[in-house]
């Protein structure tokens, strides 16, 4: 394994940070329980971009630069027009439980995961679907029988979509066809038995995936087939990661306490963003 410097604290005092994205020279993220989307500059200055009453999660941008936000609890995809959020799609007919992470491709198609069951109440597991919303607001199932679809990446050529199935303990790949359709489903990396479970992910220029693992409290770099090349332990549960900075070689890692109530998270404000430098830059989307 390569030598990587330990993580250093970057932003503290968050309730539960998720969905990091590097965009327009800054790190963007959602703070679930403070119900706001944040923009963080490289010197650590934090600004609220927009408040999302339904609890923000996945973030992405349309080709014209407008921000898309997943509103978790009311299961909607929203767009920021000026200072106002407008509904792009109502996902409640396709997702019975909260929606979470999202990838927006170069054409403006949004791929959105959802829980599939009442996670916080520790209800029995149930599979669900990965959804896709077209730029004109049509919502449809992109792939069924997904085991908690979470972080998602798209390769630089736009031809392969890879999804973290948190409860499946695997990374699953699809070929992307005309209109964003998904086909040729296959296991990209099987992680069962390794003591880890994928949450947020990002892709690097060598085709490897950085993966946050809240179960084992670390971030890992994984190659196709499941080889782990690097591991970085985290203080707290690692829930997401993103390669950013001007050269995309800064690895940002988000930590928080999973499976606690919003009230606890707001009281504790233990969520943090960490960072370190890595050798291989980010690639593809997000």
Secondary structure as GFF3:
##gff-version 3
##sequence-region A 1 286
A	DSSP	beta_strand	8	14	.	.	.	ID=ss1
A	DSSP	beta_strand	17	23	.	.	.	ID=ss2
A	DSSP	beta_strand	26	31	.	.	.	ID=ss3
A	DSSP	three_ten_helix	32	34	.	.	.	ID=ss4
A	DSSP	beta_strand	36	40	.	.	.	ID=ss5
A	DSSP	beta_strand	46	51	.	.	.	ID=ss6
A	DSSP	beta_strand	56	61	.	.	.	ID=ss7
A	DSSP	beta_strand	67	71	.	.	.	ID=ss8
A	DSSP	beta_strand	76	81	.	.	.	ID=ss9
A	DSSP	beta_strand	84	90	.	.	.	ID=ss10
A	DSSP	beta_strand	99	104	.	.	.	ID=ss11
A	DSSP	beta_strand	110	114	.	.	.	ID=ss12
A	DSSP	beta_strand	128	133	.	.	.	ID=ss13
A	DSSP	beta_strand	139	146	.	.	.	ID=ss14
A	DSSP	beta_strand	149	154	.	.	.	ID=ss15
A	DSSP	beta_strand	160	165	.	.	.	ID=ss16
A	DSSP	beta_strand	170	176	.	.	.	ID=ss17
A	DSSP	three_ten_helix	178	180	.	.	.	ID=ss18
A	DSSP	beta_strand	182	190	.	.	.	ID=ss19
A	DSSP	beta_strand	201	203	.	.	.	ID=ss20
A	DSSP	beta_strand	209	213	.	.	.	ID=ss21
A	DSSP	beta_strand	218	222	.	.	.	ID=ss22
A	DSSP	beta_strand	228	233	.	.	.	ID=ss23
A	DSSP	beta_strand	237	244	.	.	.	ID=ss24
A	DSSP	beta_strand	250	256	.	.	.	ID=ss25
A	DSSP	alpha_helix	262	268	.	.	.	ID=ss26
A	DSSP	beta_strand	271	277	.	.	.	ID=ss27
###
